[in-house]
Amino acid sequence: MRKLFIVAGAIIAVMLVVTVLALANLNSLINRNKDYLLARAQESMGRTMTVGEIGLTLWGGIGVRLKQFSLSDDPAFSNEPFVRAADLQVNMKLVPLLLRRELEIRNMVLHRPVINVFRDKSGQLNFASIGGSEKEKKEKTEKEKKQRAGERGAPPPLAVSLVDVDDGEIHYQDAAEGIDFHATKLDFKIKDINFERPIEMDLKAAVLDAPKQNFRLKGRVGPLGPKTDFNDLPVEGDIELDTIALENLEKTLPGVSKKLPKDLALAGSIGVKSRVTGRVGKNVLPDLDGTLNLAGISARVPALAQPVKDINAKINFTAKTAELPETTFKIGSSQLRLAVKATSLSPTNMSYRLSSPQLNLSDIKGLSKDRKKPEVVKDLKGEGTLLVKDGAVTSRGNFTSSGGTIADSDFKNIQTSVSFAERIATIESFSADAFSGNVKAKGHYDMREATPRFALTANVKAVDVAALSNAISPSAPKNLRGFLDMDLDVTGAGKSWDAIQDALKGQAKMEVKNGALLDVNLAESMFSNVPGGMSIVPNDIRKKYPEVFSAKDTEFKQMKGTAVIADGRARTDNLVVSAAEFYTLGKGWVAFNRKVDFSAVLTFSQPLSRDIVNKANQAKGFLNDQGQLEMPFTLSGKLPGAKPKPDMNYVARAMQKGFLGQTFGDIGGGKKSKKSSDADENAPPDDGKKKKKKNNTKDEIIKGLQGFFGNK
């Protein structure tokens, strides 16, 4: 028995030596005919091939090993190799080759390959031309069909059991989509390559500059069919992408930035687990069903003063839908909560809920100049819908807030409904308790033309005029205080206030209650300091009515009127200002640049008028038919420097009338004193000369007044 084992061992050893010698001879034969073999291979592939050394191998079955292998690319795409590898190993199945003359590849292994895949703007891939042009492929196919038809038992089409890529690198450039993608540490296995059934694949790689494998794909592609269309491939499988930095995504896939808003700076990490089914190719994407994990996401949005940050969320998605459960994030120092549900991804159709315990407006629009209080919106709640179809955006939302501070003014109970459709933003309703009163408004902003147009209707109740003025222009001087009721209806156009104010048109009805004209006292300036330094109002009357003559401002109970807005001005013909002891009625205009031109009449009450006239007879010339003192005046210039001025012609006439009445009473028509009567009784008879002297005295008074007031 021992001798039998020795003989068997010797036989095996001899066979191994013979096999090695045979393989060595075959290797030598193959290398001597390398150029011929490469020429036949290049003719079949339609590409140039280079090989450092060709040899036979028994590792993994009988096969061929090509060291320093390289396959050229289509010159229309690149001058670099399509594939280059440290070596390419192809192993055949021996039994089908010997018994049935069937060529079945057992393994095809690429060691450390570098593969370059390109897709041009028309959607063509660089490997589509392998085997020759479409015309050459068709002619070759027809020729092979004829040959197989004349040969009994012709071999079936080529079949490959396994393609194994080890430690490879792939570079994919897509000119149509602007993608430049690299994958390293690539391990790729394809099983049972066949035209009749799907091909199994298992892919692992390091993508987006990851130091280790972070991408896994396991699934099936095909069946490919005899005429493969790489723009419409059936796919099915599972994808998993470990957490990767968004900055690497942007660097590796610069085409992504073209699909994002301009100047949107993203940071943070994302990871994906998804089931993929459907078809992939030009303008075709498969259905995805899985989870997108967001970790520490932040974004610098150009429209916001502060970045969006601290987004940590899990988005669940299916083939057509996606859902973001309520997630907390920040804009600057403001904390918000957002929930989104998309019922359709193409077109995008979603609903949302948004809330914030306190939204700091400085985080949204930056710090406001000249504001003393921080601007905040408290207990903000909102919900709405968003539809994006064919590039057009349609949205609708309702928002509420319990209170806050805007423009140094506190507000409560904000409620608003807004919408956007066909490039028209609409405030369907707005209501807020603000500026110590209530504001309601509605309107729209039309952006369909180069110059936007708008319309606004507002109703204001008991609003503090000073607070409203401060909110609109905090640095502008204040000329009025009180509480405003107003109905406003205006239209306009323009992108800036300079353009808007000239195009603004509409009408307003307003009433200011319990207010004052600031830094001006109409009564004092009209009656107490007439030209020439004279005072119509005696001092004791001024002391009796200090609120009328001694106050810094002109206090009133009501200012009321209507106005037409056009050409950068608000014009009125019925502006009434009334108080307990006076009222004014005027007309004119005030421009948006604070220029003003008004004419009005100041009229005192009858009690005040009687008190003044009883103490100052010269004031009688200012009485109207109702026994009230009145003074026409004008207000022109630019506020706040413009001051009211009395009508000089009226003053001259009134003063003449008043002085003449007093003089005539003293000289001829007044009650004589006892001394005067006695003198008259003892006087000599009138010879006419003394009468003439008296008449000359009256004429001199009239002449002097006329000269003083400039009348002839």
C-alpha positions in Angstrom: 0.0 0.0 0.0 2.8 2.3 0.8 4.4 1.7 -2.6 1.0 2.6 -4.2 0.9 6.0 -2.5 4.5 6.6 -3.5 3.8 5.8 -7.1 0.6 7.9 -7.1 2.5 10.8 -5.6 5.2 10.5 -8.2 2.6 10.5 -11.0 0.9 13.6 -9.6 4.3 15.3 -9.3 5.1 14.5 -12.9 1.8 15.8 -14.0 2.3 19.0 -12.2 5.7 19.4 -13.7 4.3 18.7 -17.1 1.5 21.1 -16.6 3.9 23.8 -15.4 6.2 23.2 -18.4 3.1 23.3 -20.7 1.9 26.5 -19.2 5.3 28.0 -19.5 5.5 27.1 -23.1 2.0 28.4 -23.7 2.9 31.7 -21.9 5.9 32.0 -24.1 3.8 31.2 -27.2 1.1 33.8 -26.2 3.6 36.5 -25.5 5.4 35.8 -28.9 2.0 36.3 -30.6 0.8 39.1 -28.3 0.5 41.7 -31.1 -1.6 39.3 -33.2 -3.9 38.6 -30.3 -4.2 42.3 -29.3 -5.0 43.1 -32.9 -7.8 40.6 -33.0 -9.1 41.9 -29.7 -8.9 45.6 -30.8 -10.8 44.6 -34.0 -13.6 43.1 -31.9 -13.7 46.0 -29.3 -13.2 48.9 -31.8 -10.7 50.4 -29.3 -7.0 50.4 -28.8 -5.6 48.0 -26.2 -2.2 48.0 -24.6 -0.8 45.2 -22.4 2.5 44.9 -20.6 2.4 41.1 -20.5 0.0 38.3 -21.3 0.0 34.9 -19.5 -2.1 31.9 -18.5 -3.3 31.4 -14.9 -4.9 28.6 -13.0 -6.0 30.8 -10.1 -9.8 30.7 -10.1 -9.8 28.3 -13.1 -7.9 28.3 -16.3 -7.6 31.7 -17.7 -5.6 34.6 -19.1 -4.0 37.4 -17.2 -3.2 40.7 -18.8 -0.7 42.9 -16.8 -0.7 46.7 -17.1 -3.9 46.6 -19.1 -5.3 49.7 -20.8 -8.3 50.3 -23.1 -8.5 53.6 -24.9 -11.5 55.9 -24.8 -13.7 57.1 -27.7 -11.6 60.1 -29.2 -14.8 62.1 -29.3 -14.9 62.1 -25.4 -11.3 61.9 -24.2 -7.7 61.1 -25.0 -7.3 59.4 -21.6 -7.8 55.6 -21.3 -11.4 54.4 -20.7 -10.0 51.7 -18.4 -6.5 51.1 -17.1 -5.7 48.4 -14.5 -2.7 46.8 -12.8 -4.0 43.6 -14.4 -7.0 42.0 -16.0 -7.7 38.4 -15.3 -10.2 36.4 -17.3 -11.0 32.7 -16.3 -12.9 30.3 -18.5 -15.2 27.4 -17.5 -13.3 24.4 -18.9 -16.1 21.8 -19.2 -18.4 23.8 -21.4 -15.5 24.8 -23.6 -14.3 21.2 -24.1 -17.6 19.3 -24.3 -20.0 21.9 -25.9 -17.6 24.4 -27.4 -19.4 27.1 -25.3 -17.3 30.0 -24.2 -18.4 30.8 -20.7 -16.4 33.2 -18.6 -16.1 32.1 -15.0 -14.5 35.3 -13.6 -13.4 38.6 -15.0 -11.3 40.4 -12.4 -9.8 43.9 -12.5 -7.1 44.7 -10.0 -6.8 48.4 -9.0 -8.6 49.8 -12.1 -9.2 53.4 -13.0 -12.4 53.8 -15.0 -13.4 57.1 -16.7 -17.0 57.4 -17.7 -18.2 60.5 -19.6 -21.7 61.6 -20.7 -22.0 64.4 -23.3 -24.6 67.1 -23.5 -26.7 65.0 -25.8 -26.8 62.1 -23.3 -24.4 59.8 -25.1 -22.0 57.7 -22.9 -18.4 57.1 -23.9 -18.6 53.3 -23.6 -21.6 53.1 -26.0 -19.2 52.9 -29.0 -17.3 49.8 -27.7 -17.4 47.2 -30.5 -17.4 49.9 -33.2 -19.9 52.4 -34.5 -23.6 51.6 -34.7 -23.3 50.9 -38.4 -20.3 48.6 -37.9 -22.1 46.8 -35.0 -25.1 46.2 -37.2 -23.0 44.9 -40.1 -21.1 42.6 -37.8 -24.3 41.3 -36.2 -25.8 40.5 -39.6 -22.6 38.7 -40.6 -22.5 36.6 -37.4 -26.2 35.7 -37.9 -25.5 34.3 -41.3 -22.4 32.4 -40.1 -24.4 30.8 -37.2 -27.2 29.9 -39.6 -24.8 27.9 -41.8 -23.0 26.3 -38.9 -24.7 23.5 -37.0 -24.4 23.8 -33.3 -23.0 27.3 -33.3 -22.0 28.6 -29.8 -24.5 30.6 -27.9 -24.0 34.3 -27.0 -21.2 35.1 -24.5 -22.1 34.6 -20.8 -20.1 35.9 -17.8 -20.6 34.4 -14.3 -18.7 37.1 -12.3 -17.1 40.4 -12.8 -15.0 41.5 -9.9 -13.5 44.9 -9.5 -11.0 45.2 -6.7 -9.8 48.4 -5.1 -10.8 50.5 -8.1 -11.5 54.1 -8.9 -14.2 55.6 -11.1 -14.5 59.1 -12.4 -17.8 60.1 -13.9 -18.3 63.4 -15.7 -21.8 64.5 -17.0 -21.7 67.5 -19.3 -25.6 67.5 -19.5 -26.0 67.8 -15.7 -22.8 69.5 -14.7 -21.7 66.6 -12.5 -18.0 65.7 -11.7 -18.1 62.6 -9.5 -15.2 60.6 -8.0 -15.4 57.2 -6.2 -12.4 55.5 -4.7 -11.7 52.2 -2.9 -14.2 50.7 -5.2 -15.2 47.0 -4.8 -17.7 45.9 -7.4 -19.1 42.5 -8.2 -21.5 41.6 -11.0 -23.0 38.1 -11.2 -24.5 36.2 -14.1 -24.2 38.8 -16.9 -26.9 37.7 -19.3 -29.1 39.5 -21.8 -32.1 37.4 -20.7 -32.4 38.1 -17.0 -31.5 40.9 -14.5 -27.8 41.2 -13.4 -27.0 41.0 -9.8 -24.6 43.6 -8.5 -22.9 44.5 -5.3 -21.0 47.9 -5.0 -19.0 49.4 -2.2 -17.0 52.6 -2.5 -15.7 55.7 -0.8 -17.5 58.8 -2.3 -17.4 62.5 -1.7 -13.8 62.5 -0.5 -14.5 60.0 2.3 -11.4 58.2 3.7 -13.1 54.8 3.8 -16.0 53.1 2.1 -19.2 55.0 2.9 -21.5 54.0 0.0 -23.2 50.7 -0.6 -25.5 49.5 -3.4 -26.9 46.0 -3.7 -29.4 45.2 -6.3 -30.2 44.2 -9.9 -30.0 45.9 -13.3 -31.8 44.8 -16.4 -32.5 42.6 -18.2 -30.4 44.4 -20.7 -31.7 42.7 -23.8 -29.8 42.3 -27.1 -30.0 46.1 -27.9 -29.2 47.8 -24.6 -30.5 51.3 -24.1 -28.4 52.8 -21.3 -30.9 55.7 -21.1 -33.6 53.4 -19.9 -32.3 50.7 -17.6 -34.6 48.8 -15.2 -33.1 49.0 -11.7 -34.0 47.5 -8.3 -32.0 47.6 -5.1 -31.0 49.1 -1.8 -28.8 52.2 -1.3 -27.0 53.3 1.9 -24.9 56.4 2.2 -23.2 57.0 5.5 -23.2 60.5 7.0 -21.2 62.8 4.7 -20.3 66.5 4.9 -22.4 68.8 2.6 -19.3 70.8 1.8 -17.8 67.7 0.2 -21.0 67.1 -1.7 -20.8 70.6 -3.2 -17.1 70.1 -4.0 -17.5 66.7 -5.6 -20.8 67.5 -7.4 -20.6 71.1 -8.5 -23.6 70.6 -10.6 -25.7 70.5 -7.4 -25.1 74.2 -6.8 -26.8 75.0 -10.1 -30.0 73.5 -8.8 -29.9 75.4 -5.5 -30.7 79.1 -4.9 -27.9 81.5 -5.7 -25.4 82.2 -2.9 -27.0 79.4 -0.7 -24.1 78.2 1.5 -24.8 74.8 3.0 -23.0 73.0 5.9 -23.6 70.0 8.0 -24.0 66.3 7.2 -26.5 64.0 5.5 -27.0 60.3 5.2 -29.4 58.2 3.2 -31.0 54.8 3.3 -33.3 54.0 0.4 -35.0 51.3 -1.6 -34.7 52.0 -5.4 -37.1 50.7 -8.0 -37.9 51.8 -11.5 -35.9 52.9 -14.4 -32.8 55.2 -14.8 -31.5 57.1 -17.7 -31.7 60.4 -19.6 -34.5 62.5 -17.9 -35.6 59.3 -16.1 -35.2 58.7 -12.3 -36.2 55.6 -10.4 -38.6 55.7 -7.4 -37.0 56.1 -4.0 -38.4 54.9 -0.7 -36.4 55.5 2.4 -35.0 58.0 5.0 -32.8 61.1 4.7 -31.0 62.0 7.9 -29.9 65.6 8.5 -27.3 66.3 11.1 -26.2 69.8 12.2 -27.4 71.3 8.9 -27.0 75.1 8.5 -27.6 77.4 5.5 -26.6 81.0 4.8 -29.7 82.2 3.0 -29.1 85.6 1.2 -32.6 86.9 2.1 -32.0 86.4 5.8 -29.7 88.4 8.1 -28.7 85.4 10.1 -28.1 81.8 9.0 -30.5 78.9 9.4 -28.7 76.4 11.7 -29.0 73.4 14.0 -31.3 71.3 11.8 -31.3 67.7 13.0 -34.1 65.8 11.4 -35.2 62.6 9.7 -37.1 63.0 6.4 -39.2 60.0 5.4 -39.8 59.7 1.7 -41.5 57.4 -0.8 -41.7 57.3 -4.5 -44.0 60.4 -4.7 -44.2 61.8 -1.1 -42.0 63.1 1.7 -42.6 64.1 5.3 -40.6 66.1 7.8 -41.9 65.5 11.3 -42.0 68.6 13.5 -38.4 69.7 13.8 -36.7 72.4 15.8 -34.1 74.7 14.3 -32.7 78.3 14.6 -32.4 81.4 12.6 -29.8 83.4 14.4 -30.9 83.3 18.1 -34.6 82.7 17.2 -35.9 79.2 17.7 -38.5 77.8 15.3 -40.4 74.6 14.8 -41.4 73.3 11.3 -43.4 70.3 10.0 -43.8 69.6 6.3 -45.8 67.0 4.4 -45.4 66.7 0.6 -48.2 64.8 -1.1 -46.4 65.1 -4.4 -42.7 65.7 -5.3 -43.3 66.2 -9.0 -44.9 68.7 -9.1 -44.1 69.7 -5.6 -47.2 70.0 -3.5 -46.8 70.4 0.2 -48.4 71.6 3.4 -46.5 73.1 6.4 -46.8 74.2 10.0 -44.5 76.8 11.5 -44.2 78.2 15.0 -41.9 80.2 17.2 -42.1 81.2 20.8 -40.2 84.4 20.0 -39.0 85.5 16.6 -36.4 88.2 16.7 -36.9 90.3 13.5 -33.2 91.4 13.6 -32.4 87.7 12.7 -34.6 88.1 9.6 -33.9 91.6 8.4 -31.0 92.8 10.4 -30.8 95.4 13.1 -33.0 98.5 12.5 -31.5 101.9 12.8 -32.9 104.5 15.2 -34.9 101.8 17.1 -34.9 101.9 20.9 -36.6 98.6 21.5 -35.7 95.1 20.1 -38.2 94.0 17.5 -39.8 90.7 18.3 -42.9 88.6 17.3 -44.1 86.4 20.2 -46.0 83.2 20.0 -45.9 83.1 16.1 -48.0 80.3 14.5 -48.6 79.7 10.9 -49.8 77.0 8.4 -50.2 76.9 4.7 -49.6 75.2 1.4 -47.0 75.4 -1.4 -47.3 74.2 -5.0 -44.4 74.4 -7.5 -45.5 73.3 -11.0 -43.6 74.0 -14.2 -41.5 76.6 -12.4 -44.6 78.5 -11.2 -45.0 79.0 -7.4 -48.4 79.1 -5.7 -48.8 79.4 -2.0 -51.3 80.3 0.7 -50.8 80.8 4.5 -52.5 81.9 7.7 -50.4 83.4 10.5 -51.1 84.6 14.0 -49.1 86.2 16.8 -50.2 87.1 20.4 -48.0 90.1 20.6 -44.6 91.7 20.3 -42.8 94.9 19.4 -42.3 96.4 15.9 -40.9 99.9 15.2 -40.8 100.8 18.9 -44.5 100.1 19.1 -46.2 97.2 21.0 -48.8 95.2 19.2 -51.2 92.4 20.0 -53.4 89.9 18.2 -51.9 89.9 14.7 -54.0 87.8 12.3 -53.2 87.7 8.6 -54.0 85.6 5.5 -51.6 85.8 2.6 -51.3 84.1 -0.8 -49.0 84.1 -3.9 -50.1 83.0 -7.4 -49.1 84.0 -10.9 -46.5 86.4 -9.5 -49.1 88.3 -7.5 -48.6 88.5 -3.7 -52.0 89.2 -2.0 -52.8 90.2 1.6 -56.2 88.7 1.8 -56.7 90.1 5.3 -54.6 91.7 8.0 -55.6 92.8 11.5 -53.6 93.9 14.5 -54.0 95.9 17.7 -51.1 98.3 17.2 -50.1 101.9 18.0 -52.7 102.0 20.8 -55.4 101.3 18.3 -56.4 98.8 15.6 -55.2 98.4 12.0 -56.9 96.4 9.3 -55.7 96.1 5.7 -55.8 94.1 2.5 -54.1 94.5 -0.9 -51.9 93.0 -3.5 -48.4 93.4 -5.1 -48.3 92.5 -8.8 -44.8 91.5 -10.0 -45.8 90.4 -13.6 -44.3 93.5 -15.2 -40.9 95.1 -14.9 -42.3 97.8 -12.7 -44.3 96.2 -9.8 -47.8 97.5 -9.1 -49.8 97.4 -5.9 -53.1 98.3 -4.4 -53.9 98.8 -0.7 -57.0 99.4 1.4 -56.7 100.1 5.1 -58.9 100.9 8.0 -57.3 102.6 11.0 -59.1 103.1 14.4 -57.8 105.2 17.3 -54.1 104.8 16.3 -51.5 107.0 18.1 -50.3 109.4 15.4 -46.9 110.0 17.0 -46.3 106.2 17.3 -47.4 105.6 13.7 -45.1 108.5 12.5 -42.2 107.1 14.5 -42.7 103.7 13.0 -42.7 105.0 9.4 -39.9 107.5 9.9 -38.2 107.6 13.3 -35.8 110.4 12.4 -38.4 112.7 10.8 -39.6 115.7 12.9 -43.0 115.3 14.5 -45.7 117.9 13.7 -48.9 116.3 15.0 -50.1 114.1 17.9 -53.5 112.6 18.6 -55.5 109.5 17.8 -56.3 108.7 14.2 -59.3 107.2 12.5 -58.7 106.7 8.7 -60.0 104.9 5.7 -57.3 104.7 3.0 -57.6 103.4 -0.6 -54.6 103.8 -2.8 -52.8 102.3 -5.8 -49.3 102.7 -7.0 -46.2 101.3 -8.8 -42.5 101.2 -8.4 -39.7 99.5 -6.6 -38.5 102.5 -4.5 -40.3 105.1 -2.4 -39.0 107.9 -4.8 -40.8 106.1 -7.7 -43.8 105.1 -5.6 -44.7 108.5 -4.2 -45.1 110.1 -7.7 -47.3 107.2 -8.9 -49.4 106.9 -5.8 -53.1 107.6 -6.3 -56.2 107.3 -4.2 -58.2 108.9 -1.5 -58.3 109.1 2.3 -60.8 110.0 4.9 -59.3 110.8 8.2 -60.1 112.2 11.7 -57.7 112.9 14.5 -59.1 113.2 18.0 -57.7 114.9 21.1 -54.6 116.0 19.4 -52.3 119.0 18.9 -50.4 120.8 16.2 -46.9 120.6 17.7 -44.6 123.6 18.3 -47.1 126.1 17.0 -49.8 128.2 18.7 -52.3 129.4 16.1 -54.2 131.9 18.4 -51.0 133.4 19.8 -49.3 133.9 16.5 -52.5 135.2 14.8 -54.0 137.6 17.3 -51.4 138.5 19.9 -48.5 139.5 17.7 -49.9 141.2 14.7 -47.4 143.2 12.5 -46.2 146.4 14.1 -45.8 144.8 17.6 -49.5 145.4 18.4 -51.6 142.9 20.4 -55.3 142.4 19.7 -55.7 140.3 22.9 -55.3 142.1 26.2 -53.0 140.5 28.9 -55.8 139.7 31.3 -57.7 137.8 28.5 -54.5 135.9 27.8 -54.3 134.9 31.4 -57.9 133.9 31.5 -57.5 131.5 28.5 -53.9 130.1 29.0 -54.8 126.9 27.0 -55.5 129.1 24.0 -52.7 131.7 24.2 -50.0 130.4 26.4 -49.6 126.8 25.4 -46.7 125.7 23.3 -48.9 123.6 21.0 -52.3 124.1 19.5 -54.5 121.7 21.3 -57.7 120.5 19.5 -60.5 118.1 20.0 -60.9 117.1 16.3 -59.1 117.4 13.0 -61.2 116.1 10.2 -61.2 116.0 6.4 -60.9 114.1 3.1 -58.0 114.1 0.7 -57.3 113.1 -2.8 -53.8 111.6 -3.3 -52.0 112.2 -6.6 -48.8 113.6 -8.0 -46.9 113.1 -4.8 -49.4 115.1 -2.7 -52.5 114.8 -0.6 -54.9 117.6 -1.4 -58.0 118.6 0.7 -60.7 121.2 0.4 -62.4 120.6 3.8 -59.9 120.3 6.6 -61.5 121.3 9.9 -59.6 121.7 13.2 -61.9 122.4 16.2 -61.4 123.1 19.9 -63.4 124.4 22.7 -62.6 128.1 22.0 -61.8 128.1 18.2 -61.9 126.2 15.0 -60.3 126.5 11.5 -61.5 125.6 8.1 -58.9 125.3 5.3 -57.8 123.8 2.0 -54.5 123.1 0.3 -52.0 120.3 0.0 -49.1 118.5 1.8 -46.5 116.7 -0.3 -44.6 113.5 0.6 -41.4 115.5 0.7 -43.0 117.5 3.6 -43.7 120.6 1.6 -47.0 122.3 2.4 -49.3 125.0 1.0 -52.5 125.7 3.0 -54.9 128.6 3.4 -57.5 128.6 6.2 -59.5 130.8 8.6 -59.1 130.7 12.4 -62.3 131.6 14.1 -62.7 132.2 17.9 -65.8 131.1 19.9 -68.5 133.7 20.7 -67.7 133.8 24.4 -64.0 134.3 23.8 -64.7 136.9 21.1 -66.9 138.9 23.4 -64.3 138.9 26.2 -61.6 140.2 23.8 -63.8 142.9 22.2 -65.0 144.1 25.6 -61.4 144.7 26.6 -60.1 145.8 23.2 -62.4 147.8 21.0 -59.9 147.8 18.2 -60.6 144.0 17.9 -64.1 144.8 16.6 -62.7 145.0 13.1 -62.0 141.2 13.2 -65.6 140.3 14.0 -67.6 138.3 11.4 -71.4 138.4 11.0 -71.9 135.9 13.8 -70.0 138.1 16.3 -66.8 135.9 16.2 -63.3 137.0 15.8 -61.7 135.4 12.7 -58.3 135.6 11.0 -57.5 134.2 7.6 -53.9 132.8 7.4 -51.6 130.7 5.2 -49.1 127.9 5.9 -46.5 127.3 3.2 -43.0 126.0 3.0 -41.4 122.8 4.3 -42.2 121.3 7.6 -41.2 121.7 10.3 -39.9 125.1 9.5 -43.2 126.4 7.9 -45.2 128.7 10.2 -48.7 130.1 9.8 -48.9 133.7 8.7 -51.9 136.0 8.9 -53.5 137.4 5.8 -51.9 140.9 5.7 -54.6 142.6 3.6 -57.3 141.3 5.9 -55.4 142.5 9.0 -55.0 146.0 7.5 -58.6 146.3 6.8 -59.7 144.9 10.2 -57.3 147.2 12.0 -58.5 150.2 10.1 -62.1 149.3 10.8 -61.4 148.8 14.5 -59.3 151.9 15.1 -61.7 154.1 13.1 -64.6 152.9 15.2 -62.8 153.6 18.4 -61.5 157.0 17.2 -64.9 158.2 16.0 -66.4 157.2 19.3 -63.9 159.3 21.2 -63.9 162.3 18.9 -67.5 162.7 17.7 -69.8 160.0 18.7 -68.7 159.0 22.2 -70.2 160.1 25.5 -68.7 163.5 26.6 -67.3 164.1 30.1 -68.7 166.8 32.4 -65.7 169.0 31.9 -66.0 168.8 28.2 -69.7 169.7 28.3 -69.0 172.8 30.4 -66.4 173.9 28.0 -68.7 173.5 25.1 -71.4 175.6 26.7 -69.1 178.5 27.4 -67.4 178.3 24.0 -68.0 181.0 21.5 -70.3 180.4 18.6 -68.9 178.0 15.9 -67.4 179.9 13.0 -66.6 176.8 11.0 -62.9 176.9 11.5 -62.8 174.6 14.5 -65.0 172.0 12.7 -62.6 171.9 9.9 -59.8 171.2 12.4 -61.7 168.3 13.8 -62.2 166.8 10.4 -58.5 167.2 9.6 -57.7 165.2 12.7 -59.8 162.2 11.6 -58.3 162.3 8.1 -54.8 162.2 9.6 -55.7 159.1 11.6 -57.0 157.3 8.5 -54.1 158.4 6.4 -51.6 157.1 9.0 -53.3 153.7 9.2 -53.3 153.4 5.5 -49.6 154.3 5.3 -48.8 151.8 8.1 -50.6 148.9 6.4 -49.6 149.9 2.9 -53.2 150.7 1.6 -54.2 153.7 -0.4 
